[in-house]
Amino acid sequence: MRRTSSLSLACLLLSGCMLGPNYKGPPKMLPPGQGFARAADAGAVPGPPLAQWWTELNDAALNKLEAQALSASPDLAAARARLRESRAELHADQAQLLPTTGASGLYLHSHSGDGLLNGLVGGSSGGGAQDLNFYSTGFDASWELDLFGAKRRTAEGAAAQAQARIADLADTQVSLTANLARAYVDLRADQQRVALAQASLGLHQQMLGLERQRAAAGTVSQDDLLQLAEQVQQDQANLAPLRAEISVQLDQLAILTGQLPGALDAELATPAPVPMPPAQVAVGNPALLLRQRPDIRAAERNIAARNAAIGQHLADYFPKVTLLGDIGFSSTNISQLFNGNAFSVLAAPVISWTPFDFGRTAAAVSQARAGAMRRWRIIRARC
């Protein structure tokens, strides 16, 4: 009975407690059965959200551009790099919960003159110079006990940050596909405007030619002729900004797909109809829709990380206990290095505490609490 109680006490001391508030989960949203107001009037139907929503526009060129952007966008590459960095930090923080071990080996050779030996022993040795060899090998380990949960809170916060980076990557994908689709629709719309402006210019040029013939016959006044000529010049002037906008949109599409400006000029030069949205849009349940927004998911995970930081900093108020241990062999003769007399064991607990640093600790705790509260307000405003 006593042995069981001692073992339970030892496990309790090693596991320790976790300071700080435990995360309660994301804020409450709309009930699962509640829908949007006036949803029937908006032509919305229940259904799951589409991961590739642009395919509903039924435009093969747009589908191709979206695929190129998702595979070659520099913004997505940067978001993926941030995700890999966050995961590496998580693995490093989780490793802090485990003991640190190492192995060492030492060889020391010393050559001492007769004068040095005489000074050390305080007399005359008469033995001349001497050589000394020293051999040592062994294993050492250190383990900081997580008595107050600082390391576990750190790992908890790192896990939440890694999940936030996943949501940030999804948010980058959403923004990328939306910006590309908007630029593509604007491109096709401007190409249609250019076609209409060219048709209008052609009609006015034909009318101007006819009016000039009538003016030569004296049946049209010069004022009417000048008015029509100004209309032709105005049509020509209207084409310039439309063509400039098309060039800007082509360059934007090239950059979004990870290509140099001008790379898509030949491919998208031929005008095409403007993609039309579907008659009905599947919006699903509003509460689930809010949870599926990647920016809201990232904000919620950042709240969890800040909440873990509160407990991490609260643990700085208390002492830290580190267990040190070393097992090794030491000898001046390599042939006797692994004899029983050369064996040595060292074990020691080390306690460290910084009571004069409580002001900095209090500031860090207040900063973590304020950061969590600020993110709560952000996510409530978005919901």
ZAZALUM-802322 format. One line per 10 residues: their letters; for each residue y, z, x of C-alpha. Coordinates in steps of 0.02 Angstrom, whole numbers. Layout:
N
A> Y Z X; ...;
! end
This chain:
383
MRRTSSLSLA> 0 0 0; 119 46 141; 76 -114 233; 112 -220 78; 279 -134 51; 329 -160 233; 283 -343 223; 384 -365 64; 534 -279 143; 522 -390 297;
CLLLSGCMLG> 515 -547 189; 666 -486 90; 766 -455 248; 721 -626 319; 759 -719 159; 917 -620 123; 1033 -652 -22; 1152 -793 -62; 1334 -748 -85; 1452 -846 -195;
PNYKGPPKML> 1440 -915 -371; 1289 -1017 -418; 1330 -1191 -482; 1310 -1202 -671; 1298 -1390 -683; 1418 -1524 -747; 1542 -1485 -887; 1490 -1506 -1068; 1527 -1675 -1145; 1506 -1752 -1316;
PPGQGFARAA> 1350 -1708 -1418; 1209 -1836 -1396; 1225 -1897 -1576; 1413 -1917 -1579; 1482 -2093 -1558; 1651 -2171 -1526; 1777 -2174 -1666; 1797 -2346 -1747; 1646 -2410 -1650; 1592 -2520 -1797;
DAGAVPGPPL> 1763 -2602 -1806; 1757 -2641 -1621; 1597 -2743 -1635; 1498 -2623 -1523; 1313 -2597 -1542; 1203 -2457 -1470; 1105 -2503 -1316; 1075 -2464 -1133; 1211 -2511 -1008; 1179 -2668 -907;
AQWWTELNDA> 1169 -2649 -718; 1220 -2831 -697; 1345 -2846 -837; 1419 -3009 -773; 1260 -3103 -818; 1314 -3087 -1000; 1454 -3210 -961; 1322 -3347 -931; 1408 -3424 -781; 1294 -3480 -639;
ALNKLEAQAL> 1435 -3492 -511; 1492 -3314 -551; 1313 -3249 -536; 1299 -3329 -365; 1464 -3255 -305; 1416 -3082 -366; 1251 -3090 -272; 1341 -3143 -113; 1467 -3002 -132; 1334 -2868 -157;
SASPDLAAAR> 1243 -2925 0; 1388 -2962 118; 1540 -2862 63; 1621 -2761 205; 1672 -2626 79; 1490 -2600 29; 1439 -2597 213; 1566 -2459 245; 1505 -2361 92; 1325 -2376 151;
ARLRESRAEL> 1376 -2314 324; 1461 -2161 246; 1301 -2127 148; 1194 -2135 306; 1316 -2019 394; 1309 -1895 250; 1119 -1896 249; 1115 -1865 437; 1231 -1716 413; 1116 -1650 277;
HADQAQLLPT> 965 -1659 393; 1063 -1570 530; 1116 -1430 411; 939 -1409 347; 877 -1397 526; 993 -1249 554; 879 -1146 441; 736 -1161 567; 718 -1074 735; 779 -1161 891;
TGASGLYLHS> 646 -1177 1025; 645 -1244 1200; 546 -1250 1362; 611 -1225 1538; 549 -1241 1715; 633 -1180 1874; 602 -1202 2058; 716 -1112 2181; 711 -1126 2370; 815 -1011 2478;
HSGDGLLNGL> 840 -1014 2667; 919 -854 2733; 978 -822 2910; 946 -663 3008; 1126 -604 2994; 1126 -618 2804; 964 -519 2789; 1031 -382 2900; 1186 -366 2790; 1082 -357 2632;
VGGSSGGGAQ> 960 -223 2693; 1090 -127 2792; 997 -133 2956; 916 -242 3085; 765 -340 3029; 730 -436 3186; 631 -559 3086; 745 -711 3106; 775 -835 2969; 666 -830 2814;
DLNFYSTGFD> 623 -952 2673; 598 -897 2495; 521 -997 2351; 533 -947 2170; 441 -1027 2024; 470 -995 1840; 416 -1078 1678; 411 -1027 1496; 467 -1049 1318; 618 -977 1229;
ASWELDLFGA> 670 -969 1047; 818 -910 945; 834 -889 758; 989 -837 663; 932 -745 507; 1016 -813 352; 1037 -640 275; 1186 -685 166; 1148 -867 129; 1281 -952 235;
KRRTAEGAAA> 1162 -1082 305; 1078 -1111 137; 1247 -1135 55; 1293 -1256 194; 1134 -1357 162; 1167 -1348 -26; 1342 -1417 -2; 1280 -1554 115; 1151 -1607 -13; 1287 -1618 -146;
QAQARIADLA> 1397 -1719 -28; 1255 -1840 5; 1231 -1864 -182; 1419 -1891 -199; 1411 -2028 -67; 1273 -2112 -170; 1389 -2109 -321; 1532 -2174 -212; 1423 -2320 -160; 1388 -2359 -343;
DTQVSLTANL> 1574 -2344 -381; 1613 -2466 -241; 1486 -2587 -314; 1565 -2572 -487; 1740 -2601 -418; 1682 -2746 -311; 1593 -2838 -453; 1739 -2806 -572; 1870 -2869 -449; 1767 -3023 -409;
ARAYVDLRAD> 1738 -3064 -593; 1924 -3041 -630; 1972 -3156 -486; 1844 -3286 -541; 1903 -3284 -723; 2084 -3298 -664; 2035 -3444 -553; 1953 -3539 -695; 2098 -3499 -812; 2225 -3563 -686;
QQRVALAQAS> 2122 -3720 -658; 2129 -3750 -845; 2317 -3721 -844; 2335 -3845 -701; 2234 -3974 -798; 2342 -3948 -952; 2502 -3956 -848; 2444 -4117 -765; 2402 -4193 -935; 2574 -4142 -1000;
LGLHQQMLGL> 2655 -4216 -845; 2561 -4379 -869; 2617 -4393 -1051; 2798 -4358 -1006; 2791 -4485 -865; 2725 -4616 -986; 2862 -4571 -1110; 2991 -4582 -971; 2930 -4757 -926; 2943 -4813 -1107;
ERQRAAAGTV> 3115 -4737 -1125; 3175 -4827 -970; 3119 -4992 -1046; 3211 -4950 -1206; 3364 -4896 -1106; 3363 -5065 -1018; 3364 -5147 -1189; 3508 -5035 -1242; 3414 -4943 -1382; 3413 -4769 -1299;
SQDDLLQLAE> 3560 -4668 -1234; 3572 -4612 -1055; 3576 -4430 -1111; 3403 -4445 -1191; 3339 -4528 -1035; 3408 -4392 -921; 3335 -4256 -1034; 3161 -4331 -1022; 3177 -4352 -833; 3220 -4166 -819;
QVQQDQANLA> 3066 -4125 -920; 2958 -4224 -797; 3036 -4129 -651; 3006 -3964 -740; 2822 -4008 -765; 2806 -4049 -580; 2889 -3883 -534; 2770 -3786 -648; 2619 -3852 -553; 2670 -3776 -385;
PLRAEISVQL> 2650 -3590 -429; 2487 -3623 -522; 2414 -3709 -369; 2476 -3566 -259; 2388 -3440 -373; 2228 -3541 -361; 2237 -3535 -171; 2262 -3345 -176; 2114 -3322 -293; 2002 -3432 -186;
DQLAILTGQL> 2046 -3330 -32; 2016 -3168 -128; 1845 -3227 -185; 1800 -3275 -7; 1851 -3105 61; 1758 -3011 -77; 1600 -3107 -34; 1619 -3069 151; 1678 -3243 204; 1832 -3313 288;
PGALDAELAT> 1978 -3372 179; 1953 -3552 129; 1763 -3546 138; 1746 -3570 -52; 1881 -3702 -75; 1762 -3850 -83; 1630 -3757 -185; 1750 -3700 -321; 1873 -3846 -318; 1800 -3928 -473;
PAPVPMPPAQ> 1872 -3848 -632; 1751 -3762 -748; 1768 -3676 -917; 1829 -3497 -923; 1681 -3376 -947; 1685 -3302 -1121; 1630 -3123 -1160; 1483 -3093 -1277; 1513 -3066 -1460; 1442 -2890 -1452;
VAVGNPALLL> 1446 -2762 -1310; 1310 -2629 -1288; 1401 -2466 -1256; 1264 -2341 -1297; 1298 -2157 -1321; 1473 -2104 -1263; 1413 -1944 -1179; 1282 -2038 -1080; 1410 -2172 -1039; 1524 -2043 -962;
RQRPDIRAAE> 1383 -1970 -858; 1336 -2143 -796; 1509 -2179 -727; 1491 -2168 -538; 1665 -2097 -509; 1627 -1953 -628; 1458 -1923 -545; 1543 -1918 -374; 1675 -1796 -437; 1541 -1683 -511;
RNIAARNAAI> 1442 -1681 -349; 1601 -1640 -252; 1623 -1491 -368; 1448 -1432 -322; 1488 -1451 -137; 1649 -1351 -152; 1558 -1218 -252; 1430 -1199 -111; 1573 -1186 15; 1633 -1028 -72;
GQHLADYFPK> 1471 -936 -33; 1467 -1011 142; 1637 -934 184; 1601 -769 94; 1457 -740 215; 1583 -734 359; 1634 -560 299; 1465 -492 355; 1376 -477 524; 1260 -610 590;
VTLLGDIGFS> 1090 -566 662; 1004 -679 788; 829 -650 856; 803 -702 1038; 634 -719 1122; 567 -782 1287; 388 -799 1353; 361 -856 1530; 284 -839 1703; 379 -803 1864;
STNISQLFNG> 315 -791 2041; 362 -825 2222; 194 -907 2250; 147 -1057 2146; -38 -1016 2160; -7 -849 2073; 115 -917 1942; -5 -902 1796; -84 -736 1844; -70 -589 1727;
NAFSVLAAPV> 54 -500 1839; 175 -648 1829; 181 -646 1638; 341 -584 1554; 397 -564 1374; 575 -537 1313; 627 -506 1132; 796 -444 1073; 902 -446 915; 1085 -491 936;
ISWTPFDFGR> 1216 -437 808; 1385 -522 803; 1530 -482 688; 1713 -533 679; 1800 -400 572; 1971 -445 643; 1953 -623 576; 1949 -575 392; 2118 -655 359; 2052 -825 409;
TAAAVSQARA> 1895 -795 308; 1995 -749 153; 2100 -907 173; 1943 -1014 186; 1870 -934 29; 2032 -961 -67; 2038 -1142 -10; 1859 -1173 -67; 1893 -1094 -237; 2052 -1196 -260;
GAMRRWRIIR> 1960 -1355 -210; 1823 -1323 -337; 1951 -1287 -474; 2050 -1444 -434; 1895 -1552 -447; 1848 -1468 -611; 2016 -1520 -682; 1995 -1697 -618; 1826 -1721 -698; 1884 -1643 -863;
ARC> 2031 -1762 -865; 1916 -1911 -840; 1797 -1852 -975;
! end
